[in-house]
Amino acid sequence: MITDDYKVGIYLRLSREDERLGESGSILTQRDLLLNYIRDNNLLFVDEYVDDGVSGTTFDRDGFKRMIKDCEDKKINMIITKDTSRLGRDHIEFGYYVEKYFPEHGIRYVAVNDGIDTAKNSSANDMLVFKSAFNDMYVKDISNKLRSSLYTKKRNGQFVGAYAPYGYKKSEEDKHKLVIDEEAAKVVRRIFNMFANGSSLGTICDTLTNEKIPTPSQHKNMKIGQNNYHYGVWATRTVRDILCCPTYIGNLTQCKQKKINYKSKKRIHTKEDSWIVCENAVPAIVDKATFELVQNMFKSNKNRFKGDGITNSLLLRGLIFCKECGHTFGFRAQNRVTKKYGEVTRIYGNCNYWAKRKHQGVCTPHSVKYFEIEEIVLKELRRMCKKYINTNMLENALKNSDKLKNKKNKILYEINKLDNEIENLKRKIDVCYNDKLDGNITLEMYKRTYNNFTLDIKNKEKEIKLYKEQLKNLENTNVTDDKYYAQKIEEFLKLEKPTRALITTLIDRIEIDEDKNIDIYYKFRLV
């Protein structure tokens, strides 16, 4: 006989991952099982709630929310699922509903295959918390395996994103390979050329927006068949991301963003050292010389002077530093008649650190006149450039290859020395551990000694990393670099007023000391 004590709602859920693994049966299989349970136990069946293709890690599901509303409206007072994982795999949310929400609302919960029934006092109910934890661990394990698989593909130079980066499209033959989307690639090249020629991020955005060029997101929507009725506004963040992405020189860059964890959909930007970069994995859209020039300009732009449009357009913007404290110089315009660059009567500057902390007595003003500094720097730069060309630096670079070789050998010696020291420290850790096992030293002594050895190992590993970076820089230093700088130097000597892009190619930084002496550090090598 059917009783009126319980009004039953059955909950059915199947995620795509469950379906792929054949782990939890189809919706049809779950329904048959639960209906048989209702029949065998003479229960009143009120409704069913289905979430097909929805992950159990979230409780933001349409079917589940409708079921909870019916619980609050007193339409049902009993919920049945095939097992606990069907209700959900997040053990925190699962525990809230089963241990708090359902009891407070007089809801009986049954998980048939797990033997769970909250209306009974059974040993299976005592295991509920462990069942919930195992369900959560299962999702985490699947997430880790999937992430490991994707990381392997990324390290092998395969593209695994849902959508290709702006300027590319997925190959029709292999979805893990990218080919150039020429329509968007033209915009990418234009962005690089505009920035290299001195246009700001804001100017680039305004130009593209005014010309009604689709933003990357709109371009993607059009490619997948979604109509765009309005052209959007280009954002400086979008342009900056394009200019800083190594993919455009052929080095496929992935993992620039990541999810916080397997339970959250929120994505955060990762640090550059966490990116996975595979060189020459995709066809290049921009040449390496232009890309490196843009990165150098970005580096100097981080130190740009604060002020109006006049000081922001100065030729040496971001290149001048205080020799005493290492901070940048800030410049301001005074007594200007018009906003034209050439009619500013005076631009003066000070150490930025002093300006911000002048009442704390740090550093000194180093007050200088900008145009006097610019004149001195350009005059000295021309002198050094003529010396570079006249002394046939390319030939000298070849003659000094032995010197370069000696530097490499010295670095390799230091790396080998540090490797041996690390191995020796690891052996000491093993000996220390055996002494602890034999009772020769206390746990506290072992912990202190182990931590000291481990810290020493990490410091030496950092030294090795720095040496390897130096070695890589030396290996990249070749005659090609000299030819590149020779070309830029000749270009500089021909111009009466050089461009900022050209200046940042030749000068690394300019330092001014307290006595206003000027030191210029060049990017080309002076042998």
C-alpha positions as CSV (number, residue, x, y, z in Angstrom):
1,M,0.0,0.0,0.0
2,I,1.3,3.5,-0.9
3,T,1.8,5.7,2.1
4,D,1.3,9.5,2.4
5,D,4.2,9.8,4.8
6,Y,6.8,10.7,2.2
7,K,6.4,12.6,-1.1
8,V,9.4,11.6,-3.2
9,G,11.4,13.5,-5.7
10,I,14.1,11.6,-7.5
11,Y,17.3,13.4,-8.6
12,L,19.2,12.3,-11.7
13,R,22.5,13.8,-12.8
14,L,25.1,12.8,-15.4
15,S,28.2,14.8,-16.3
16,R,30.0,14.6,-19.6
17,E,33.0,13.1,-17.8
18,D,30.9,10.5,-16.1
19,E,29.4,9.6,-19.4
20,R,32.8,9.3,-21.1
21,L,34.1,7.0,-18.3
22,G,30.9,5.0,-18.1
23,E,31.0,5.6,-14.3
24,S,27.5,6.3,-13.3
25,G,25.1,5.0,-15.9
26,S,22.8,6.9,-18.2
27,I,19.9,9.1,-17.0
28,L,17.5,6.3,-18.2
29,T,19.4,3.7,-16.1
30,Q,19.3,5.9,-13.0
31,R,15.5,6.5,-13.5
32,D,14.7,2.8,-13.7
33,L,16.7,2.1,-10.6
34,L,15.0,4.8,-8.5
35,L,11.5,4.0,-9.8
36,N,11.9,0.4,-8.8
37,Y,13.0,1.5,-5.3
38,I,9.9,3.7,-5.0
39,R,7.7,0.8,-6.0
40,D,9.4,-1.7,-3.8
41,N,9.0,0.6,-0.8
42,N,5.4,1.8,-1.4
43,L,6.5,5.5,-1.7
44,L,4.6,8.4,-3.3
45,F,6.4,9.6,-6.4
46,V,5.8,13.3,-7.0
47,D,8.4,14.5,-9.5
48,E,11.9,14.0,-11.0
49,Y,14.7,16.5,-11.3
50,V,17.3,16.1,-14.0
51,D,20.7,17.7,-14.7
52,D,22.2,16.1,-17.8
53,G,25.7,17.0,-18.8
54,V,26.4,19.1,-15.6
55,S,29.4,18.6,-13.3
56,G,28.9,17.5,-9.8
57,T,31.5,20.0,-8.5
58,T,28.9,22.8,-8.7
59,F,25.5,23.0,-7.1
60,D,24.4,25.8,-9.4
61,R,22.3,23.4,-11.5
62,D,18.8,24.1,-12.8
63,G,17.3,20.8,-11.9
64,F,18.8,20.8,-8.4
65,K,17.6,24.4,-7.7
66,R,14.1,23.5,-8.8
67,M,14.2,20.5,-6.4
68,I,15.3,22.7,-3.5
69,K,12.5,25.1,-4.2
70,D,10.0,22.3,-4.1
71,C,11.4,21.3,-0.8
72,E,10.8,24.8,0.6
73,D,7.3,24.8,-0.9
74,K,6.6,21.5,0.9
75,K,5.9,19.7,-2.4
76,I,8.4,16.9,-1.5
77,N,9.9,15.8,1.7
78,M,12.1,12.9,0.5
79,I,14.9,12.9,-2.1
80,I,16.4,9.8,-3.7
81,T,19.6,9.5,-5.8
82,K,21.4,6.5,-7.3
83,D,24.4,7.2,-5.1
84,T,25.9,10.1,-3.2
85,S,28.0,11.3,-6.1
86,R,24.8,12.0,-8.1
87,L,23.8,14.6,-5.5
88,G,27.2,16.3,-5.8
89,R,30.9,15.8,-5.6
90,D,31.9,18.9,-3.6
91,H,32.1,17.5,0.0
92,I,31.6,21.0,1.6
93,E,28.3,21.7,-0.3
94,F,27.3,18.0,0.0
95,G,27.8,18.1,3.8
96,Y,25.8,21.3,4.1
97,Y,22.7,19.9,2.3
98,V,22.8,16.4,3.8
99,E,23.8,17.3,7.4
100,K,22.2,20.7,7.8
101,Y,19.7,21.8,5.2
102,F,17.8,18.5,4.7
103,P,17.4,17.8,8.5
104,E,16.3,21.4,9.2
105,H,13.6,21.2,6.5
106,G,12.5,17.7,7.4
107,I,13.8,16.1,4.2
108,R,14.7,12.4,4.1
109,Y,17.6,11.6,1.9
110,V,18.4,8.2,0.4
111,A,21.3,7.1,-1.8
112,V,20.3,3.6,-3.0
113,N,23.5,2.0,-4.1
114,D,25.5,3.4,-1.1
115,G,22.9,2.2,1.4
116,I,22.5,5.7,2.8
117,D,19.1,6.6,4.4
118,T,19.0,9.5,6.8
119,A,15.7,8.2,8.4
120,K,17.6,5.1,9.7
121,N,20.4,4.7,12.2
122,S,22.9,2.6,10.2
123,S,26.6,2.1,9.9
124,A,26.3,3.2,6.2
125,N,25.2,6.6,7.4
126,D,28.3,6.8,9.6
127,M,30.4,6.5,6.5
128,L,28.6,9.3,4.8
129,V,31.4,11.9,5.4
130,F,34.0,9.5,4.0
131,K,31.8,8.8,0.9
132,S,31.5,12.5,0.3
133,A,35.3,13.0,0.7
134,F,36.0,10.1,-1.8
135,N,33.6,11.6,-4.3
136,D,35.5,14.9,-4.0
137,M,38.8,13.2,-4.3
138,Y,37.6,11.4,-7.4
139,V,36.9,14.8,-9.1
140,K,40.3,16.1,-8.0
141,D,42.1,13.1,-9.3
142,I,40.3,13.3,-12.7
143,S,41.2,17.1,-12.8
144,N,44.8,16.4,-12.0
145,K,45.1,13.7,-14.7
146,L,43.4,15.9,-17.3
147,R,45.6,18.8,-16.4
148,S,48.7,16.6,-16.6
149,S,47.6,15.4,-20.0
150,L,47.0,18.9,-21.2
151,Y,50.4,20.1,-19.8
152,T,52.2,17.4,-21.7
153,K,50.5,18.4,-24.9
154,K,51.4,22.0,-24.3
155,R,55.0,21.2,-23.6
156,N,55.1,19.3,-26.9
157,G,54.0,22.4,-28.8
158,Q,50.4,21.3,-29.3
159,F,47.7,23.9,-29.0
160,V,44.9,22.8,-26.6
161,G,42.8,25.9,-26.2
162,A,39.1,26.1,-27.1
163,Y,39.8,29.1,-29.4
164,A,42.9,30.1,-31.3
165,P,44.8,33.2,-30.3
166,Y,43.9,36.4,-32.2
167,G,45.8,36.3,-35.5
168,Y,45.6,32.5,-35.8
169,K,43.1,29.8,-36.5
170,K,43.1,26.0,-35.9
171,S,44.3,23.9,-38.8
172,E,41.6,21.9,-40.5
173,E,43.8,18.8,-40.6
174,D,44.9,19.0,-36.9
175,K,43.1,21.0,-34.2
176,H,46.2,21.0,-32.1
177,K,48.1,23.1,-34.8
178,L,47.7,26.7,-35.6
179,V,47.8,28.5,-38.9
180,I,47.8,32.2,-39.7
181,D,44.4,34.0,-40.0
182,E,45.6,36.6,-42.4
183,E,42.7,39.0,-41.8
184,A,43.5,39.3,-38.1
185,A,47.3,38.9,-38.6
186,K,47.3,42.2,-40.6
187,V,45.8,44.0,-37.5
188,V,48.5,42.3,-35.3
189,R,51.3,43.5,-37.5
190,R,49.8,47.0,-37.6
191,I,49.6,47.2,-33.8
192,F,53.3,46.2,-33.5
193,N,54.3,48.7,-36.2
194,M,52.3,51.6,-34.6
195,F,53.7,51.0,-31.2
196,A,57.3,50.6,-32.5
197,N,56.9,54.0,-34.3
198,G,55.9,55.7,-31.1
199,S,52.1,55.4,-30.8
200,S,50.8,54.9,-27.3
201,L,48.4,52.1,-26.3
202,G,45.6,54.6,-26.1
203,T,46.3,56.0,-29.6
204,I,46.3,52.5,-31.0
205,C,43.0,51.7,-29.3
206,D,41.4,54.9,-30.5
207,T,42.6,54.3,-34.1
208,L,41.3,50.8,-34.3
209,T,38.0,51.7,-32.6
210,N,37.4,54.7,-34.9
211,E,38.1,52.5,-38.0
212,K,35.5,50.0,-36.6
213,I,38.0,47.1,-36.7
214,P,36.4,44.2,-34.7
215,T,38.0,43.5,-31.4
216,P,39.5,40.0,-30.9
217,S,36.4,38.7,-29.1
218,Q,34.1,40.0,-31.8
219,H,36.4,38.6,-34.5
220,K,36.1,35.2,-32.7
221,N,32.3,35.4,-32.5
222,M,32.1,36.1,-36.2
223,K,34.3,33.1,-37.0
224,I,32.0,30.8,-35.1
225,G,28.8,32.2,-36.7
226,Q,27.6,34.7,-34.0
227,N,26.5,38.1,-35.4
228,N,27.9,41.3,-34.1
229,Y,25.6,44.2,-34.5
230,H,28.0,46.8,-33.1
231,Y,31.7,47.1,-33.2
232,G,33.3,47.3,-29.8
233,V,35.9,49.5,-28.2
234,W,39.5,48.3,-28.1
235,A,41.0,48.2,-24.6
236,T,44.6,49.0,-23.7
237,R,44.8,45.6,-21.9
238,T,43.9,43.8,-25.1
239,V,46.6,45.7,-27.1
240,R,49.2,45.2,-24.3
241,D,48.5,41.4,-24.3
242,I,49.0,41.2,-28.0
243,L,52.3,43.2,-27.9
244,C,53.7,41.1,-25.1
245,C,52.7,37.6,-26.5
246,P,55.7,35.5,-27.8
247,T,53.3,33.4,-29.9
248,Y,53.5,36.1,-32.6
249,I,57.1,35.4,-33.2
250,G,56.4,31.6,-33.5
251,N,56.9,30.7,-29.9
252,L,53.6,29.1,-28.9
253,T,52.7,30.5,-25.4
254,Q,50.1,28.8,-23.2
255,C,49.2,28.8,-19.5
256,K,49.0,32.6,-19.4
257,Q,45.9,32.1,-17.3
258,K,44.7,29.3,-14.9
259,K,41.7,28.4,-12.8
260,I,42.1,28.9,-9.1
261,N,41.3,25.2,-8.5
262,Y,39.2,22.4,-9.9
263,K,36.1,23.7,-8.1
264,S,36.2,27.2,-9.3
265,K,35.7,28.6,-12.8
266,K,37.4,31.9,-12.0
267,R,40.6,32.4,-14.0
268,I,43.6,34.4,-12.9
269,H,46.7,35.7,-14.9
270,T,49.9,33.8,-14.2
271,K,53.4,35.1,-13.8
272,E,55.6,35.0,-16.9
273,D,57.8,32.2,-15.4
274,S,54.8,30.0,-15.3
275,W,54.0,30.2,-19.0
276,I,54.7,27.2,-21.3
277,V,56.6,28.5,-24.3
278,C,57.5,26.2,-27.2
279,E,59.8,27.9,-29.7
280,N,59.0,27.7,-33.4
281,A,55.8,25.7,-32.8
282,V,53.6,28.0,-34.9
283,P,54.2,30.3,-38.0
284,A,55.4,33.7,-37.0
285,I,53.3,36.8,-37.7
286,V,55.9,39.4,-36.5
287,D,59.7,39.3,-36.9
288,K,61.8,38.9,-33.8
289,A,63.6,42.3,-34.2
290,T,60.3,44.2,-34.1
291,F,59.1,42.1,-31.1
292,E,62.3,42.6,-29.1
293,L,62.2,46.4,-29.9
294,V,58.6,46.5,-28.5
295,Q,59.6,44.6,-25.4
296,N,62.5,47.1,-24.8
297,M,60.1,50.0,-25.2
298,F,57.7,48.5,-22.7
299,K,60.6,48.1,-20.3
300,S,61.5,51.7,-20.5
301,N,57.8,52.8,-20.5
302,K,57.4,51.3,-17.0
303,N,59.7,54.1,-15.9
304,R,58.0,56.8,-17.9
305,F,57.9,60.3,-16.6
306,K,54.7,61.5,-15.0
307,G,53.3,64.7,-16.4
308,D,51.4,66.1,-19.4
309,G,51.7,65.1,-23.1
310,I,54.9,67.0,-23.5
311,T,57.0,65.2,-20.9
312,N,55.5,61.9,-21.9
313,S,56.8,62.4,-25.4
314,L,60.4,63.1,-24.5
315,L,63.0,61.2,-26.5
316,L,64.8,59.8,-23.4
317,R,61.6,59.0,-21.5
318,G,62.1,56.1,-19.1
319,L,65.9,55.7,-19.7
320,I,67.2,58.2,-17.1
321,F,68.0,56.9,-13.6
322,C,69.5,58.2,-10.4
323,K,73.0,56.6,-10.0
324,E,72.8,57.0,-6.2
325,C,69.6,55.1,-5.5
326,G,68.7,53.5,-8.8
327,H,65.3,55.1,-9.2
328,T,64.0,56.9,-12.3
329,F,64.0,60.6,-12.9
330,G,60.7,62.5,-13.1
331,F,60.4,65.5,-15.5
332,R,58.0,68.5,-15.5
333,A,57.5,71.4,-17.9
334,Q,57.5,75.0,-16.9
335,N,56.7,78.3,-18.6
336,R,55.5,76.7,-21.8
337,V,53.9,79.0,-24.3
338,T,52.1,76.3,-26.4
339,K,51.7,72.6,-26.3
340,K,54.1,72.1,-29.2
341,Y,57.1,70.0,-28.2
342,G,59.7,72.5,-29.5
343,E,58.3,75.6,-27.8
344,V,58.6,74.5,-24.2
345,T,60.9,77.0,-22.5
346,R,62.1,74.6,-19.7
347,I,61.8,71.0,-18.7
348,Y,63.5,70.0,-15.5
349,G,63.8,66.8,-13.5
350,N,64.6,65.3,-10.2
351,C,65.2,61.9,-8.7
352,N,61.7,60.4,-8.3
353,Y,62.7,58.6,-5.0
354,W,63.8,62.0,-3.5
355,A,60.6,63.7,-4.7
356,K,58.4,61.1,-3.0
357,R,60.5,60.9,0.2
358,K,62.0,64.4,0.4
359,H,60.9,64.8,4.1
360,Q,62.6,61.6,5.0
361,G,66.0,62.7,3.8
362,V,66.5,59.9,1.3
363,C,68.8,60.6,-1.7
364,T,69.2,64.1,-3.1
365,P,67.3,66.2,-5.8
366,H,69.9,65.8,-8.6
367,S,68.0,68.7,-10.3
368,V,68.8,68.8,-14.1
369,K,67.5,70.4,-17.2
370,Y,66.2,67.9,-19.7
371,F,67.3,69.4,-22.9
372,E,70.9,69.8,-21.7
373,I,70.9,66.1,-20.8
374,E,69.4,65.2,-24.2
375,E,72.0,67.2,-26.0
376,I,74.9,65.7,-24.1
377,V,73.5,62.1,-24.5
378,L,72.9,62.5,-28.3
379,K,76.4,64.0,-28.8
380,E,78.0,61.2,-26.8
381,L,75.9,58.6,-28.6
382,R,77.0,59.8,-32.0
383,R,80.6,59.8,-30.9
384,M,80.4,56.2,-29.7
385,C,78.4,55.1,-32.8
386,K,81.1,56.5,-35.1
387,K,83.8,54.8,-33.1
388,Y,81.8,51.5,-33.4
389,I,81.6,51.8,-37.2
390,N,85.1,53.2,-37.7
391,T,87.0,50.6,-35.7
392,N,85.3,47.7,-37.6
393,M,83.6,46.2,-34.7
394,L,82.3,43.2,-36.6
395,E,85.9,42.0,-37.3
396,N,86.9,42.7,-33.7
397,A,83.9,40.6,-32.5
398,L,85.2,37.6,-34.5
399,K,88.8,38.1,-33.2
400,N,87.4,38.0,-29.6
401,S,85.6,34.7,-30.0
402,D,88.3,33.1,-27.8
403,K,87.5,35.6,-25.1
404,L,83.8,34.6,-25.3
405,K,84.8,30.9,-25.2
406,N,86.8,31.5,-22.0
407,K,83.8,33.2,-20.4
408,K,81.7,30.2,-21.2
409,N,84.2,27.8,-19.8
410,K,84.4,29.8,-16.6
411,I,80.6,29.7,-16.2
412,L,80.5,25.9,-16.9
413,Y,83.2,25.4,-14.3
414,E,81.1,27.3,-11.7
415,I,78.0,25.3,-12.6
416,N,79.9,22.0,-12.3
417,K,81.3,23.1,-9.0
418,L,77.9,24.0,-7.6
419,D,76.4,20.7,-8.8
420,N,79.1,18.8,-6.9
421,E,78.4,20.9,-3.8
422,I,74.7,20.1,-4.0
423,E,75.4,16.4,-4.3
424,N,77.7,16.6,-1.3
425,L,74.9,18.3,0.7
426,K,72.4,15.6,-0.3
427,R,74.8,12.9,1.0
428,K,75.1,14.8,4.3
429,I,71.3,14.8,4.5
430,D,71.3,11.0,4.1
431,V,73.9,10.6,6.8
432,C,72.0,12.9,9.1
433,Y,68.8,10.9,8.5
434,N,70.6,7.6,9.3
435,D,71.9,9.2,12.6
436,K,68.3,10.1,13.5
437,L,67.2,6.5,12.9
438,D,70.0,5.1,15.0
439,G,69.2,7.5,17.8
440,N,72.5,9.4,17.6
441,I,70.7,12.7,17.2
442,T,67.3,14.0,18.3
443,L,64.5,14.9,16.0
444,E,64.9,18.6,16.7
445,M,68.7,18.4,15.8
446,Y,67.8,16.5,12.6
447,K,65.1,19.0,11.6
448,R,67.5,22.0,12.2
449,T,70.4,20.4,10.3
450,Y,68.1,19.2,7.5
451,N,66.6,22.7,7.0
452,N,70.0,24.3,6.9
453,F,71.3,21.8,4.3
454,T,68.1,22.2,2.2
455,L,68.2,26.0,2.3
456,D,71.9,25.8,1.2
457,I,70.9,23.6,-1.7
458,K,68.1,25.9,-2.8
459,N,70.5,28.9,-2.8
460,K,73.1,27.0,-4.9
461,E,70.3,26.0,-7.3
462,K,69.4,29.7,-7.7
463,E,73.1,30.4,-8.5
464,I,73.1,27.7,-11.1
465,K,70.0,29.2,-12.7
466,L,71.7,32.6,-12.9
467,Y,74.8,31.1,-14.4
468,K,72.7,29.2,-17.0
469,E,71.0,32.5,-18.0
470,Q,74.4,34.1,-18.4
471,L,75.5,31.2,-20.5
472,K,72.4,31.4,-22.7
473,N,73.0,35.2,-23.2
474,L,76.6,34.5,-24.2
475,E,75.5,31.8,-26.7
476,N,73.0,34.2,-28.2
477,T,75.8,36.8,-28.6
478,N,77.1,36.4,-32.2
479,V,78.0,38.3,-35.3
480,T,74.3,38.6,-36.2
481,D,73.8,40.9,-33.2
482,D,76.7,43.0,-34.4
483,K,75.2,43.3,-37.8
484,Y,71.9,44.3,-36.3
485,Y,73.4,47.0,-34.2
486,A,75.6,48.2,-37.0
487,Q,72.5,48.7,-39.2
488,K,70.7,50.6,-36.4
489,I,73.8,52.8,-35.8
490,E,74.1,53.7,-39.4
491,E,70.4,54.6,-39.4
492,F,70.9,56.7,-36.2
493,L,73.9,58.6,-37.8
494,K,71.9,59.5,-40.8
495,L,69.1,61.2,-38.8
496,E,69.2,64.7,-37.5
497,K,66.5,63.9,-35.0
498,P,66.3,60.2,-34.1
499,T,63.1,58.5,-33.1
500,R,62.4,57.2,-29.6
501,A,62.2,53.6,-31.0
502,L,65.7,53.9,-32.4
503,I,67.1,55.4,-29.1
504,T,65.7,52.5,-27.1
505,T,67.4,50.1,-29.5
506,L,70.8,51.6,-28.8
507,I,70.7,52.8,-25.2
508,D,70.0,50.5,-22.2
509,R,70.0,53.2,-19.5
510,I,71.4,56.6,-18.5
511,E,72.6,57.3,-15.0
512,I,73.1,60.7,-13.4
513,D,75.0,61.0,-10.1
514,E,74.8,63.7,-7.4
515,D,77.4,65.8,-9.1
516,K,75.4,65.6,-12.4
517,N,77.9,63.3,-14.1
518,I,76.3,61.2,-16.8
519,D,77.0,57.5,-17.5
520,I,75.5,55.9,-20.6
521,Y,75.0,52.2,-20.9
522,Y,74.7,50.9,-24.5
523,K,73.1,47.8,-25.9
524,F,75.8,47.3,-28.5
525,R,79.1,45.8,-27.3
526,L,82.2,48.0,-27.2
527,V,85.3,45.9,-27.5
